[in-house]
Amino acid sequence: MFDEDGSLDPLLKFLLYVVLALAVGKMLWEWLTEDVGQWITVDVWGLIDDHPWWTGLFVVGGLFMLLLLGGILSFLFGAYARTCADDRFAAPAPAPAGDAIEADALTFRMKQLAAMSATGFEQACTDLLARDGFRRPERVGGAGDLGADVTARDDDDRLLIVQCKQYRSPVGSGHVQKFNGTARPHHGADLPIMIALNGFTQPAIDFARHHQLILMGRPELKRWAHGEHLYDVLGIRSATH
């Protein structure tokens, strides 16, 4: 019924809207065909036939009120549109001191992460590291990065080398082996971490365990993206956390 981010399934939401629209439509149809038809054909027409002068005066007065109301609304909406146009081109006011957004408020939904580009996914991981208080988080991924997409240091001055995989299928052992060949020997990682949006194959997990690589699959990534500290998710201890 609900997806992993807690949102109602889109198909179920659409079906609920359809059922609600059909129910409302049925009620309106019954009201129009029974009550309104009777009211127009008998009550209203009888009133017009008995009091033609009063009916004409009422219609003229109603038209006048509609025209007056239309003029007022036109004036109000015109003034609002001019105000919006002025605001759009005005220079933004500086934010008051102390109103900065707290970094620990940052969260992502899994469907947001899935919809990002590969670069956007790396940047999201960088921003989450900054939220958790890591020092100098930086996205360094690109051509020739040799497996390092994001780097950061914790309060113990340990170097994190993070590789981010946004693949639609689980990451295989070959990618983990390549990361193992560069994370420590080339980059000097104290904590080599590999993040996969859709998890890892069992051979990849077995290889990482043997070579002491840290893997973050979909369940762990969800907890991290939803607000838990990285070290709480991975079970890593540090002097300050």
Helices and strands as residue ranges (DSSP letters): H 10-30, I 31-36, H 37-38, I 39-44, H 45-50, H 52-89, G 103-105, H 110-115, H 118-131, E 135-139, E 150-153, E 159-165, H 173-183, E 191-196, H 202-210, E 214-216, H 218-225, H 230-234
